[in-house]
């Protein structure tokens, strides 16, 4: 059963998540993040928050997880602010789903009438 929530990132930047009951996993390299995602998925984690700085380095894993119901991978900004990677992914997914950018209120170019 998928009922756990975890966060992956540098231990100093994700430690605060422990205070709200989220399991915290230290990773500083893409290889560590890949292995943790594989293991957490097998252990029944439904949602895995991952530092944007790591998520940017493993786009193939992020895309693969989007094709499965669980785990849901959510890039989050940590340590010194965000890179925008998480928001770009959400924007892309919304545009793909509805054909329009409702987050920034711009239509897709191919959907506009000439």
C-alpha positions as a Python dict, from the first residue, in 0.01 Angstrom:
ca = {
    (1, 'X'): (0, 0, 0),
    (2, 'X'): (129, 344, -94),
    (3, 'X'): (83, 562, 213),
    (4, 'X'): (420, 714, 302),
    (5, 'X'): (572, 1053, 226),
    (6, 'X'): (944, 1119, 200),
    (7, 'X'): (1184, 1392, 101),
    (8, 'X'): (1522, 1354, -67),
    (9, 'X'): (1795, 1615, -55),
    (10, 'X'): (2094, 1747, 130),
    (11, 'X'): (2038, 1662, 497),
    (12, 'X'): (2075, 2023, 611),
    (13, 'X'): (1822, 2157, 361),
    (14, 'X'): (1550, 1895, 417),
    (15, 'X'): (1584, 1837, 792),
    (16, 'X'): (1288, 2064, 869),
    (17, 'X'): (1055, 1816, 697),
    (18, 'X'): (1119, 1571, 977),
    (19, 'X'): (936, 1806, 1216),
    (20, 'X'): (612, 1760, 1021),
    (21, 'X'): (636, 1383, 1009),
    (22, 'X'): (794, 1334, 668),
    (23, 'X'): (1072, 1078, 640),
    (24, 'X'): (1396, 1247, 533),
    (25, 'X'): (1663, 1086, 314),
    (26, 'X'): (2006, 1237, 256),
    (27, 'X'): (2131, 1250, -101),
    (28, 'X'): (2383, 1481, -260),
    (29, 'X'): (2446, 1306, -593),
    (30, 'X'): (2217, 1198, -877),
    (31, 'X'): (2322, 837, -823),
    (32, 'X'): (2215, 847, -458),
    (33, 'X'): (1883, 1005, -556),
    (34, 'X'): (1815, 740, -823),
    (35, 'X'): (1882, 459, -577),
    (36, 'X'): (1666, 618, -307),
    (37, 'X'): (1375, 669, -547),
    (38, 'X'): (1394, 305, -655),
    (39, 'X'): (1404, 184, -293),
    (40, 'X'): (1134, 420, -166),
    (41, 'X'): (905, 321, -450),
    (42, 'X'): (948, -45, -358),
    (43, 'X'): (883, 43, 9),
    (44, 'X'): (539, 196, -58),
    (45, 'X'): (609, 568, -71),
    (46, 'X'): (323, 751, -241),
    (47, 'X'): (483, 1096, -256),
    (48, 'X'): (850, 1179, -271),
    (49, 'X'): (959, 1540, -255),
    (50, 'X'): (1303, 1588, -410),
    (51, 'X'): (1534, 1888, -407),
    (52, 'X'): (1516, 2070, -741),
    (53, 'X'): (1895, 2068, -762),
    (54, 'X'): (1887, 1686, -767),
    (55, 'X'): (1573, 1652, -979),
    (56, 'X'): (1732, 1858, -1257),
    (57, 'X'): (2010, 1602, -1281),
    (58, 'X'): (1780, 1299, -1320),
    (59, 'X'): (1512, 1406, -1569),
    (60, 'X'): (1477, 1051, -1703),
    (61, 'X'): (1371, 928, -1358),
    (62, 'X'): (1124, 1214, -1317),
    (63, 'X'): (968, 1139, -1658),
    (64, 'X'): (951, 765, -1587),
    (65, 'X'): (770, 826, -1258),
    (66, 'X'): (516, 1051, -1432),
    (67, 'X'): (400, 743, -1623),
    (68, 'X'): (322, 546, -1307),
    (69, 'X'): (62, 614, -1037),
    (70, 'X'): (317, 591, -755),
    (71, 'X'): (540, 738, -642),
    (72, 'X'): (458, 1097, -729),
    (73, 'X'): (786, 1289, -749),
    (74, 'X'): (760, 1656, -658),
    (75, 'X'): (1063, 1879, -711),
    (76, 'X'): (1090, 2142, -437),
    (77, 'X'): (1315, 2445, -392),
    (78, 'X'): (1569, 2410, -112),
    (79, 'X'): (1884, 2576, 18),
    (80, 'X'): (1902, 2927, -114),
    (81, 'X'): (1584, 2931, -320),
    (82, 'X'): (1451, 2748, -620),
    (83, 'X'): (1580, 2704, -968),
    (84, 'X'): (1234, 2705, -1126),
    (85, 'X'): (1267, 2342, -1237),
    (86, 'X'): (962, 2226, -1042),
    (87, 'X'): (736, 2502, -1177),
    (88, 'X'): (855, 2439, -1534),
    (89, 'X'): (757, 2073, -1498),
    (90, 'X'): (413, 2157, -1361),
    (91, 'X'): (359, 2414, -1637),
    (92, 'X'): (459, 2160, -1903),
    (93, 'X'): (227, 1892, -1760),
    (94, 'X'): (-69, 2132, -1740),
    (95, 'X'): (-10, 2249, -2097),
    (96, 'X'): (7, 1890, -2218),
    (97, 'X'): (-313, 1797, -2036),
    (98, 'X'): (-530, 2088, -2147),
    (99, 'X'): (-345, 2246, -2440),
    (100, 'X'): (-323, 2583, -2269),
    (101, 'X'): (-98, 2752, -2017),
    (102, 'X'): (-343, 2836, -1739),
    (103, 'X'): (-62, 2914, -1496),
    (104, 'X'): (65, 3210, -1697),
    (105, 'X'): (-247, 3263, -1909),
    (106, 'X'): (-91, 3207, -2252),
    (107, 'X'): (-226, 2972, -2519),
    (108, 'X'): (-5, 2716, -2686),
    (109, 'X'): (113, 2845, -3023),
    (110, 'X'): (-17, 2542, -3214),
    (111, 'X'): (-365, 2593, -3064),
    (112, 'X'): (-404, 2951, -3183),
    (113, 'X'): (-616, 3016, -3489),
    (114, 'X'): (-450, 3198, -3773),
}
